[in-house]
């Protein structure tokens, strides 16, 4: 019998470029759940307690907001981005 363990992507995010690539991929998907989950992975790589403190939310609230079923408020999202040193920008592909 083969023993498996849950995959923890946060263990592999050791370079800023890997965090950037992960988040850019999530943002490009247009899927809010994907963005939320990947922000959670990046936050775990940094340390949830530290990110929660810097984002101005409790650790428990941060885990909930960035979980599979989480739907963080914009203020939480912006606070987490700031705590992670992430700059969110917009790019317009074409004029509708």
C-alpha angles and dihedrals in degrees: 000000000000117000115215132188129205113270114248109196092186089075090065099048097093098135128060089230092060091052090048093050092048093050094043089053091051093048091048090055091064088218112132092201091054091050092047094049094047091049085054091053091050091046091051089051089055097038123273095226092054093044092047092051092048092045092051097241135106119265090242092051090050093051089049095046093049097042127108091270096033123121107189121206115246090250090055092047092050092045092051091047090051092047091051093048091245120151113205116209135174129230123191111215097193140348108258 
